[in-house]
């Protein structure tokens, strides 16, 4: 095809471009970082493909990125001699977003500039950031290995469409030329561009070249000026940051490197940079972000750190190097032992990879433990004290997945968990805190699961615990009940759900209470028998309880059974859940329960009791209209 073709952007791209061109990014100079990062990635991809096809280097084996500008034409160009694009790749890569989660991503855009900037960065649409500074972008490219006449030119003004045409291009790689807006003249300055590159792209291990500036004396009566020479100079360190020693890297450089690999706009909470030696040698540079990405809960999405082998880029998102419950971690692993042709399949089976994964996991957990220690360190700054709480608010629910996925580190993970409780509205209670203030004679750590903290706080199952002053933890994350199937005790103390099995407070219940409960159960036997018959299709059993103080009834499940809440969550997720028949526990001292004995409306009252207990537990009656009708009849 030699003639121009005009094609429309994918709808999602058009929406993104609208946001970008309306100054979505609060920090405009970020666009240069994004485009240089893309150029560096293109060179990394060429280096990787050339391991099997050395001919792709053609006659230019030295990979580089060149940044140049033309003040007269008001253009800024970022060029690389990397893998390049074919015509179809230009159409596919620059006109559509072929990513899973696109729909969810677009739905999360709110119109709040700062929040949306975070999302766009996370989604990795760096090329489109060029429209922050440009009202038109021209891309010229040729894929390595194609003929010179198989080059492509892509042009767009960032509106609804773009043009594509075939061109002849002698050199492989890509040139992205920004036709700058009137308000972007500052980027036509060697000093400005050098300062941005030093700030954001100094770590790029390829040389970033710019034309040297020379001082030209003015003619008689005219001032001198700086002019661009034909000589190019390297303006970055051109050494990978993780290969430097820690003492040679400033905290600011660590933060800037994190932002460049994560597309994040906030600083990380913590990082760890180490060279690991032993049976497996590798360098790790790992970061804990300060906020969660929009697709954190999409376990199908590729996630993970960047993998290099002997400084050769191998792949983004090498998920085999960290367990799924640490999928929020960003960073780089550079191995000295893995083969250069390693694939995702080989990563899953490699003994070296297993050792790296275990080492990375230990390192991340150590970072989290350090954050948790700072929380209670009197000498720590207010900023450091707040870091673990911030981490837990963003990633605590994901960390809990580790209880079921990482048996070897289960105890370390358990120590990092935090909860709200009947004694603390904030999510700040550790299992160690709970144990330290257990009542004398208390033999278990008690918890209640619910959809929200408010629902947990108002659960009728808590009544006897409140009366006795026994602390109960609130478990309100969707993952909680699944995760606690794998944590039966903490440092020798069992964990007990207040909504499973019969309540047994052991030494915390005095003999008089036990005797009164036994007498009530005995005298209530005839009513219990009738209740069991009336509710035989709904309840597995009906029994008198001591856990209720103010409520007439509550629902519990048998010890080891699936809770009603978990069954609901599974159904909402479209998964099969077993039919759960709960146990109805009644408070024989409650006026409504006393009214049952001899009532002509016994059957209706029994159904009301059950449905009210179901509502209090967070469920819905099978027949809401029937429930309302029975309550109205009772009121009348």
NUSEMI-554770 format. One record per residue (C-alpha): x, y, z. Coordinates in steps of 0.1 Angstrom, whole numbers, always signed. Last residue first. Example, Ala and Ser with C-alpha at 12.3 -4.5 7.8 and 13.67 -1.06 7.14 Angstrom:
// residues 2
@east +137, north -11, up +71 $
@east +123, north -45, up +78 $
***
This chain:
// residues 636
@east -518, north -49, up +636 $
@east -481, north -51, up +643 $
@east -481, north -90, up +640 $
@east -501, north -88, up +607 $
@east -477, north -62, up +593 $
@east -447, north -85, up +603 $
@east -464, north -115, up +585 $
@east -471, north -94, up +553 $
@east -435, north -80, up +553 $
@east -420, north -115, up +555 $
@east -443, north -128, up +527 $
@east -432, north -99, up +505 $
@east -395, north -107, up +512 $
@east -399, north -144, up +503 $
@east -364, north -160, up +504 $
@east -355, north -136, up +532 $
@east -323, north -116, up +525 $
@east -289, north -120, up +541 $
@east -267, north -96, up +562 $
@east -267, north -115, up +595 $
@east -294, north -92, up +609 $
@east -316, north -99, up +579 $
@east -312, north -137, up +584 $
@east -321, north -133, up +621 $
@east -351, north -113, up +611 $
@east -361, north -140, up +586 $
@east -358, north -168, up +613 $
@east -378, north -149, up +639 $
@east -405, north -139, up +614 $
@east -408, north -175, up +602 $
@east -414, north -187, up +638 $
@east -439, north -159, up +644 $
@east -458, north -170, up +613 $
@east -459, north -206, up +625 $
@east -469, north -197, up +661 $
@east -498, north -174, up +651 $
@east -522, north -191, up +676 $
@east -496, north -183, up +703 $
@east -493, north -209, up +731 $
@east -456, north -203, up +737 $
@east -443, north -181, up +709 $
@east -448, north -149, up +730 $
@east -418, north -158, up +751 $
@east -396, north -156, up +719 $
@east -409, north -121, up +712 $
@east -404, north -110, up +749 $
@east -368, north -122, up +749 $
@east -357, north -144, up +778 $
@east -357, north -176, up +758 $
@east -330, north -162, up +734 $
@east -331, north -183, up +703 $
@east -304, north -199, up +682 $
@east -313, north -209, up +646 $
@east -288, north -232, up +630 $
@east -279, north -226, up +594 $
@east -288, north -247, up +563 $
@east -261, north -239, up +538 $
@east -268, north -250, up +502 $
@east -234, north -256, up +487 $
@east -219, north -228, up +466 $
@east -212, north -228, up +429 $
@east -194, north -198, up +416 $
@east -209, north -168, up +398 $
@east -190, north -143, up +420 $
@east -223, north -133, up +437 $
@east -229, north -170, up +444 $
@east -195, north -173, up +461 $
@east -200, north -142, up +481 $
@east -234, north -154, up +493 $
@east -219, north -188, up +504 $
@east -191, north -169, up +522 $
@east -217, north -148, up +541 $
@east -238, north -178, up +551 $
@east -208, north -194, up +567 $
@east -193, north -227, up +554 $
@east -192, north -254, up +581 $
@east -163, north -262, up +603 $
@east -183, north -258, up +635 $
@east -219, north -258, up +626 $
@east -234, north -225, up +613 $
@east -250, north -196, up +632 $
@east -282, north -176, up +629 $
@east -295, north -153, up +655 $
@east -326, north -149, up +677 $
@east -345, north -126, up +701 $
@east -319, north -99, up +703 $
@east -309, north -80, up +735 $
@east -286, north -105, up +754 $
@east -278, north -133, up +729 $
@east -248, north -156, up +733 $
@east -264, north -179, up +759 $
@east -283, north -199, up +733 $
@east -314, north -221, up +731 $
@east -315, north -244, up +701 $
@east -330, north -248, up +666 $
@east -314, north -272, up +641 $
@east -307, north -275, up +604 $
@east -329, north -245, up +597 $
@east -349, north -236, up +566 $
@east -370, north -267, up +556 $
@east -375, north -279, up +592 $
@east -385, north -244, up +603 $
@east -420, north -252, up +617 $
@east -409, north -286, up +630 $
@east -378, north -273, up +647 $
@east -399, north -244, up +662 $
@east -424, north -269, up +676 $
@east -396, north -290, up +692 $
@east -380, north -258, up +706 $
@east -413, north -248, up +722 $
@east -416, north -281, up +740 $
@east -379, north -279, up +751 $
@east -381, north -244, up +767 $
@east -381, north -256, up +803 $
@east -350, north -277, up +797 $
@east -331, north -249, up +778 $
@east -340, north -224, up +804 $
@east -327, north -247, up +832 $
@east -294, north -253, up +813 $
@east -289, north -215, up +808 $
@east -296, north -207, up +845 $
@east -271, north -234, up +855 $
@east -244, north -220, up +831 $
@east -250, north -185, up +844 $
@east -247, north -195, up +880 $
@east -215, north -215, up +873 $
@east -197, north -184, up +859 $
@east -188, north -179, up +822 $
@east -153, north -167, up +815 $
@east -138, north -200, up +825 $
@east -153, north -216, up +794 $
@east -168, north -190, up +770 $
@east -184, north -217, up +750 $
@east -207, north -205, up +722 $
@east -221, north -233, up +702 $
@east -207, north -238, up +667 $
@east -198, north -210, up +643 $
@east -209, north -174, up +644 $
@east -184, north -162, up +671 $
@east -156, north -174, up +648 $
@east -127, north -189, up +668 $
@east -90, north -185, up +664 $
@east -69, north -209, up +685 $
@east -41, north -196, up +707 $
@east -8, north -214, up +702 $
@east +12, north -185, up +686 $
@east -18, north -177, up +664 $
@east -42, north -205, up +656 $
@east -64, north -219, up +628 $
@east -49, north -199, up +600 $
@east -56, north -216, up +567 $
@east -94, north -214, up +568 $
@east -87, north -179, up +579 $
@east -79, north -169, up +543 $
@east -112, north -181, up +529 $
@east -131, north -162, up +556 $
@east -111, north -130, up +551 $
@east -110, north -127, up +513 $
@east -140, north -105, up +510 $
@east -126, north -82, up +535 $
@east -148, north -75, up +566 $
@east -133, north -94, up +595 $
@east -141, north -75, up +627 $
@east -121, north -88, up +657 $
@east -139, north -95, up +690 $
@east -127, north -82, up +724 $
@east -143, north -97, up +755 $
@east -160, north -71, up +778 $
@east -184, north -97, up +792 $
@east -215, north -79, up +780 $
@east -198, north -71, up +747 $
@east -190, north -108, up +742 $
@east -226, north -118, up +751 $
@east -240, north -94, up +725 $
@east -215, north -102, up +697 $
@east -236, north -128, up +678 $
@east -263, north -101, up +674 $
@east -241, north -84, up +647 $
@east -242, north -46, up +650 $
@east -204, north -41, up +649 $
@east -200, north -66, up +620 $
@east -227, north -49, up +599 $
@east -210, north -15, up +606 $
@east -176, north -29, up +596 $
@east -190, north -41, up +563 $
@east -198, north -75, up +546 $
@east -194, north -95, up +578 $
@east -171, north -119, up +596 $
@east -169, north -121, up +634 $
@east -137, north -128, up +654 $
@east -127, north -143, up +687 $
@east -91, north -152, up +697 $
@east -95, north -182, up +720 $
@east -89, north -194, up +756 $
@east -99, north -165, up +778 $
@east -92, north -173, up +815 $
@east -77, north -140, up +822 $
@east -90, north -116, up +796 $
@east -70, north -111, up +764 $
@east -51, north -78, up +762 $
@east -17, north -90, up +750 $
@east -34, north -116, up +727 $
@east -52, north -89, up +708 $
@east -21, north -67, up +703 $
@east -2, north -98, up +690 $
@east -31, north -105, up +666 $
@east -26, north -70, up +653 $
@east -53, north -43, up +659 $
@east -49, north -12, up +637 $
@east -79, north -11, up +613 $
@east -95, north +18, up +631 $
@east -127, north +13, up +651 $
@east -109, north -2, up +680 $
@east -123, north -21, up +710 $
@east -150, north -41, up +693 $
@east -124, north -47, up +666 $
@east -107, north -33, up +635 $
@east -81, north -56, up +620 $
@east -44, north -58, up +611 $
@east -23, north -87, up +597 $
@east +15, north -84, up +597 $
@east +21, north -111, up +623 $
@east -1, north -135, up +603 $
@east +22, north -130, up +573 $
@east +53, north -140, up +592 $
@east +35, north -170, up +606 $
@east +23, north -181, up +571 $
@east +58, north -178, up +555 $
@east +63, north -215, up +547 $
@east +27, north -221, up +540 $
@east +25, north -195, up +512 $
@east -7, north -197, up +492 $
@east -35, north -199, up +518 $
@east -21, north -174, up +543 $
@east -6, north -155, up +514 $
@east -41, north -144, up +503 $
@east -41, north -122, up +534 $
@east -15, north -99, up +517 $
@east -41, north -91, up +490 $
@east -66, north -77, up +517 $
@east -38, north -57, up +533 $
@east -28, north -40, up +501 $
@east -41, north -4, up +500 $
@east -52, north +1, up +536 $
@east -23, north -20, up +548 $
@east +3, north +1, up +530 $
@east -11, north +33, up +544 $
@east -11, north +19, up +579 $
@east +25, north +7, up +573 $
@east +36, north +41, up +562 $
@east +21, north +63, up +590 $
@east +50, north +59, up +614 $
@east +75, north +67, up +587 $
@east +58, north +101, up +580 $
@east +54, north +109, up +617 $
@east +92, north +103, up +621 $
@east +105, north +73, up +639 $
@east +120, north +77, up +674 $
@east +90, north +64, up +693 $
@east +90, north +33, up +671 $
@east +55, north +18, up +670 $
@east +47, north +23, up +633 $
@east +84, north +20, up +625 $
@east +81, north -17, up +634 $
@east +54, north -23, up +609 $
@east +74, north -6, up +581 $
@east +104, north -29, up +590 $
@east +81, north -59, up +589 $
@east +69, north -49, up +555 $
@east +105, north -46, up +542 $
@east +113, north -80, up +557 $
@east +82, north -95, up +540 $
@east +95, north -81, up +506 $
@east +130, north -96, up +512 $
@east +117, north -130, up +522 $
@east +95, north -131, up +491 $
@east +124, north -120, up +468 $
@east +147, north -148, up +482 $
@east +120, north -174, up +477 $
@east +114, north -163, up +441 $
@east +151, north -162, up +434 $
@east +155, north -197, up +447 $
@east +125, north -210, up +427 $
@east +140, north -192, up +396 $
@east +173, north -210, up +400 $
@east +154, north -243, up +402 $
@east +137, north -236, up +369 $
@east +103, north -251, up +361 $
@east +80, north -220, up +360 $
@east +107, north -199, up +344 $
@east +111, north -224, up +316 $
@east +75, north -218, up +306 $
@east +79, north -180, up +307 $
@east +109, north -184, up +284 $
@east +146, north -182, up +291 $
@east +167, north -176, up +259 $
@east +194, north -156, up +278 $
@east +200, north -186, up +302 $
@east +196, north -179, up +339 $
@east +227, north -176, up +361 $
@east +237, north -140, up +365 $
@east +202, north -128, up +371 $
@east +190, north -92, up +371 $
@east +157, north -87, up +390 $
@east +139, north -54, up +387 $
@east +111, north -37, up +406 $
@east +75, north -34, up +414 $
@east +56, north -53, up +442 $
@east +17, north -53, up +438 $
@east +17, north -90, up +429 $
@east +28, north -100, up +464 $
@east -2, north -124, up +469 $
@east +6, north -139, up +435 $
@east +40, north -152, up +446 $
@east +71, north -134, up +432 $
@east +97, north -143, up +405 $
@east +73, north -164, up +384 $
@east +52, north -133, up +376 $
@east +79, north -120, up +352 $
@east +60, north -88, up +344 $
@east +83, north -74, up +318 $
@east +106, north -97, up +299 $
@east +142, north -105, up +290 $
@east +162, north -73, up +291 $
@east +200, north -80, up +289 $
@east +218, north -68, up +320 $
@east +233, north -103, up +327 $
@east +198, north -117, up +325 $
@east +171, north -91, up +331 $
@east +136, north -97, up +345 $
@east +111, north -69, up +352 $
@east +89, north -75, up +382 $
@east +55, north -90, up +384 $
@east +20, north -88, up +371 $
@east +1, north -104, up +342 $
@east -36, north -99, up +347 $
@east -55, north -131, up +355 $
@east -55, north -122, up +392 $
@east -76, north -91, up +385 $
@east -79, north -78, up +420 $
@east -52, north -52, up +416 $
@east -67, north -38, up +385 $
@east -69, north -1, up +395 $
@east -33, north -2, up +408 $
@east -29, north +1, up +446 $
@east -12, north +29, up +464 $
@east +21, north +36, up +481 $
@east +42, north +11, up +461 $
@east +65, north -13, up +478 $
@east +97, north -15, up +457 $
@east +123, north -42, up +449 $
@east +158, north -39, up +434 $
@east +172, north -74, up +433 $
@east +206, north -85, up +419 $
@east +212, north -121, up +412 $
@east +235, north -150, up +419 $
@east +222, north -185, up +427 $
@east +242, north -210, up +448 $
@east +255, north -180, up +468 $
@east +254, north -143, up +461 $
@east +225, north -118, up +464 $
@east +232, north -82, up +454 $
@east +207, north -61, up +472 $
@east +185, north -30, up +467 $
@east +154, north -27, up +489 $
@east +126, north -2, up +485 $
@east +100, north +15, up +507 $
@east +67, north +35, up +506 $
@east +72, north +43, up +469 $
@east +70, north +79, up +457 $
@east +39, north +90, up +439 $
@east +33, north +96, up +402 $
@east +35, north +60, up +392 $
@east +44, north +49, up +357 $
@east +59, north +18, up +374 $
@east +93, north +16, up +357 $
@east +99, north +54, up +355 $
@east +84, north +61, up +388 $
@east +106, north +36, up +405 $
@east +137, north +50, up +388 $
@east +128, north +85, up +401 $
@east +124, north +72, up +436 $
@east +158, north +54, up +436 $
@east +174, north +85, up +421 $
@east +160, north +107, up +449 $
@east +172, north +82, up +475 $
@east +207, north +87, up +461 $
@east +226, north +60, up +443 $
@east +264, north +56, up +446 $
@east +263, north +42, up +482 $
@east +240, north +14, up +469 $
@east +265, north +2, up +444 $
@east +256, north +5, up +408 $
@east +241, north -24, up +388 $
@east +206, north -15, up +399 $
@east +208, north +19, up +382 $
@east +216, north +5, up +348 $
@east +245, north +24, up +333 $
@east +240, north +50, up +305 $
@east +250, north +79, up +328 $
@east +229, north +102, up +307 $
@east +237, north +130, up +283 $
@east +258, north +112, up +257 $
@east +272, north +136, up +232 $
@east +265, north +142, up +194 $
@east +285, north +165, up +171 $
@east +268, north +183, up +143 $
@east +267, north +215, up +164 $
@east +237, north +232, up +179 $
@east +241, north +270, up +184 $
@east +245, north +291, up +216 $
@east +245, north +328, up +209 $
@east +268, north +358, up +206 $
@east +255, north +394, up +207 $
@east +256, north +417, up +176 $
@east +277, north +449, up +171 $
@east +303, north +431, up +150 $
@east +292, north +396, up +143 $
@east +283, north +374, up +173 $
@east +305, north +348, up +187 $
@east +291, north +313, up +184 $
@east +290, north +292, up +216 $
@east +286, north +255, up +210 $
@east +258, north +232, up +220 $
@east +263, north +195, up +216 $
@east +236, north +175, up +198 $
@east +219, north +150, up +221 $
@east +224, north +113, up +228 $
@east +208, north +89, up +252 $
@east +233, north +60, up +257 $
@east +215, north +28, up +266 $
@east +214, north +17, up +303 $
@east +185, north +40, up +311 $
@east +193, north +51, up +347 $
@east +196, north +88, up +338 $
@east +161, north +88, up +325 $
@east +139, north +108, up +349 $
@east +160, north +136, up +364 $
@east +190, north +136, up +341 $
@east +167, north +134, up +311 $
@east +145, north +163, up +324 $
@east +177, north +184, up +330 $
@east +191, north +176, up +296 $
@east +158, north +186, up +279 $
@east +157, north +220, up +297 $
@east +193, north +228, up +290 $
@east +191, north +219, up +253 $
@east +160, north +241, up +249 $
@east +131, north +237, up +226 $
@east +111, north +220, up +254 $
@east +103, north +254, up +269 $
@east +83, north +262, up +238 $
@east +54, north +240, up +251 $
@east +27, north +267, up +253 $
@east +25, north +272, up +216 $
@east +20, north +235, up +211 $
@east +49, north +213, up +198 $
@east +50, north +192, up +167 $
@east +63, north +161, up +183 $
@east +84, north +138, up +162 $
@east +86, north +101, up +172 $
@east +114, north +84, up +152 $
@east +115, north +46, up +152 $
@east +139, north +18, up +144 $
@east +156, north +5, up +113 $
@east +175, north +29, up +90 $
@east +169, north +33, up +53 $
@east +133, north +44, up +54 $
@east +111, north +43, up +23 $
@east +76, north +52, up +32 $
@east +42, north +34, up +34 $
@east +13, north +55, up +47 $
@east -9, north +57, up +78 $
@east -31, north +86, up +89 $
@east -48, north +90, up +123 $
@east -83, north +95, up +136 $
@east -106, north +110, up +163 $
@east -85, north +139, up +176 $
@east -49, north +134, up +186 $
@east -35, north +154, up +156 $
@east -23, north +122, up +141 $
@east +4, north +109, up +117 $
@east +19, north +74, up +112 $
@east +46, north +69, up +86 $
@east +57, north +34, up +77 $
@east +88, north +16, up +63 $
@east +86, north -13, up +40 $
@east +106, north +4, up +13 $
@east +138, north -1, up +34 $
@east +132, north -39, up +34 $
@east +121, north -56, up +67 $
@east +146, north -72, up +91 $
@east +143, north -46, up +119 $
@east +109, north -30, up +117 $
@east +108, north +4, up +100 $
@east +95, north +35, up +116 $
@east +83, north +71, up +112 $
@east +59, north +85, up +138 $
@east +45, north +120, up +134 $
@east +27, north +137, up +163 $
@east +4, north +167, up +161 $
@east -8, north +192, up +188 $
@east +22, north +184, up +209 $
@east +30, north +190, up +246 $
@east +4, north +169, up +264 $
@east -1, north +150, up +232 $
@east +31, north +131, up +238 $
@east +13, north +114, up +267 $
@east -3, north +91, up +241 $
@east +30, north +71, up +239 $
@east +29, north +64, up +276 $
@east -3, north +44, up +276 $
@east +9, north +22, up +305 $
@east -23, north +15, up +325 $
@east -6, north +26, up +357 $
@east +2, north +60, up +342 $
@east -34, north +65, up +330 $
@east -47, north +55, up +364 $
@east -25, north +80, up +383 $
@east -34, north +108, up +359 $
@east -71, north +100, up +365 $
@east -67, north +105, up +402 $
@east -50, north +139, up +397 $
@east -73, north +151, up +371 $
@east -106, north +141, up +387 $
@east -127, north +133, up +357 $
@east -136, north +99, up +371 $
@east -118, north +74, up +350 $
@east -126, north +40, up +366 $
@east -150, north +29, up +338 $
@east -122, north +33, up +313 $
@east -99, north +10, up +333 $
@east -127, north -16, up +337 $
@east -132, north -16, up +299 $
@east -95, north -18, up +292 $
@east -90, north -47, up +317 $
@east -72, north -69, up +292 $
@east -50, north -48, up +269 $
@east -51, north -42, up +231 $
@east -53, north -5, up +234 $
@east -59, north +6, up +198 $
@east -45, north +31, up +173 $
@east -8, north +33, up +180 $
@east -1, north -4, up +186 $
@east -24, north -20, up +160 $
@east -19, north +6, up +132 $
@east +18, north +8, up +138 $
@east +21, north -30, up +141 $
@east +3, north -33, up +107 $
@east +29, north -10, up +90 $
@east +58, north -27, up +107 $
@east +73, north -12, up +137 $
@east +109, north -7, up +150 $
@east +131, north -32, up +169 $
@east +155, north -6, up +182 $
@east +174, north +22, up +164 $
@east +158, north +49, up +185 $
@east +146, north +85, up +178 $
@east +129, north +111, up +201 $
@east +122, north +142, up +181 $
@east +111, north +177, up +192 $
@east +96, north +200, up +167 $
@east +90, north +238, up +166 $
@east +100, north +240, up +129 $
@east +124, north +269, up +137 $
@east +135, north +256, up +171 $
@east +143, north +222, up +157 $
@east +148, north +196, up +184 $
@east +168, north +164, up +191 $
@east +168, north +134, up +214 $
@east +187, north +103, up +202 $
@east +183, north +68, up +217 $
@east +210, north +42, up +213 $
@east +218, north +6, up +203 $
@east +253, north -1, up +188 $
@east +250, north -30, up +163 $
@east +242, north -9, up +133 $
@east +248, north -27, up +100 $
@east +218, north -50, up +102 $
@east +212, north -57, up +139 $
@east +184, north -80, up +128 $
@east +210, north -103, up +113 $
@east +218, north -117, up +148 $
@east +185, north -136, up +147 $
@east +183, north -159, up +177 $
@east +199, north -135, up +203 $
@east +187, north -107, up +179 $
@east +152, north -110, up +193 $
@east +164, north -100, up +228 $
@east +186, north -71, up +216 $
@east +157, north -59, up +194 $
@east +133, north -60, up +223 $
@east +157, north -41, up +246 $
@east +161, north -14, up +218 $
@east +123, north -10, up +216 $
@east +121, north -8, up +255 $
@east +146, north +21, up +254 $
@east +125, north +39, up +229 $
@east +94, north +34, up +250 $
@east +113, north +47, up +281 $
@east +124, north +77, up +261 $
@east +88, north +84, up +251 $
@east +75, north +81, up +287 $
@east +103, north +102, up +302 $
@east +96, north +129, up +277 $
@east +59, north +129, up +284 $
@east +66, north +134, up +322 $
@east +74, north +170, up +314 $
@east +38, north +178, up +319 $
@east +35, north +172, up +357 $
@east -2, north +175, up +365 $
@east -10, north +151, up +336 $
@east -45, north +156, up +324 $
@east -38, north +187, up +305 $
@east -69, north +186, up +283 $
@east -49, north +169, up +256 $
@east -45, north +139, up +279 $
@east -82, north +136, up +287 $
@east -93, north +138, up +251 $
@east -66, north +114, up +241 $
@east -79, north +89, up +266 $
@east -114, north +91, up +252 $
@east -102, north +87, up +217 $
@east -81, north +57, up +228 $
@east -111, north +40, up +243 $
@east -132, north +45, up +212 $
@east -105, north +28, up +190 $
@east -89, north +54, up +168 $
@east -103, north +59, up +133 $
@east -82, north +52, up +102 $
@east -71, north +74, up +73 $
@east -50, north +56, up +47 $
@east -24, north +73, up +26 $
@east -14, north +57, up -7 $
@east +15, north +33, up -10 $
@east +0, north +0, up +0 $
***
